[in-house]
Amino acid sequence: MGVNSGSLDKDIAENSVFSHAEKLVASAQKHVAILEKYGFHDIVISLKGSNAIETIEAYRKAAKTFPYPLHLGITEAGPKDIGLIRSAAGLAPLLIEGIGDTIRISLSDEPEEEILAAKRLLHDLDLYERYPTIISCPTCGRTQVNVVPMAKRVLAYLEEHNLNLKVAVMGCVVNGPGEARHADYGLAGGNGTWVLFKKGKLLRTVKEDEAFDALIATIEKDIA
Ligand code: SF4
């Protein structure tokens, strides 16, 4: 049973005392009452707004009001970059509080992007295991290797093989291995080289153009 800003009950929408979140919940209550009147209780409730703060407030109220599962989402969240941030801002506080049974990340983009974003959000909140963790540094004056394409390439490999591993791509050996010591595997940049490490322990130094293959070979050997 879905309510959003565009489908509010007409009388409730015109109520000038209710906040927008209260209108969403009151509108849902009205529709739920109709279903319950006819003995139908197999209900999931969705109260999507396009504003993160209002949506959080609405779902918090709904969690206290209804005995039914809640489907979370920020609707009309925008194109990918904007929609990802808005959805994470709206859904993460609720999920951390234990509110929500299913989610959708709504994006003006390909449907596959929505699935990937949902997996990533749930994984970052420790609610979904089967996804990799990539750790990569923002780069700075110490960086002497090309961190950005390496981080993207490593993530693409981990996602393609659906590996639940924590892998670090760090720009320098000064801070990299230490900062990423909790990673299962990692690369830290040197001067035209990368240092390959595993659980904080240095394995060997490899040339820049061989580093990706060396990392993958190490992972695949361990998996085998
Ligand atoms: S890991 Fe090294 S290169 Fe990357 S941000 Fe930290 S200090 Fe800079």
Boltz pocket constraint, residues with backbone or C-beta under 6 A from the ligand:
constraints:
  - pocket:
      binder: B
      contacts: [[A, 137], [A, 138], [A, 139], [A, 140], [A, 141], [A, 142], [A, 143], [A, 170], [A, 171], [A, 172], [A, 173], [A, 174], [A, 175], [A, 176], [A, 179]]
      max_distance: 6.0
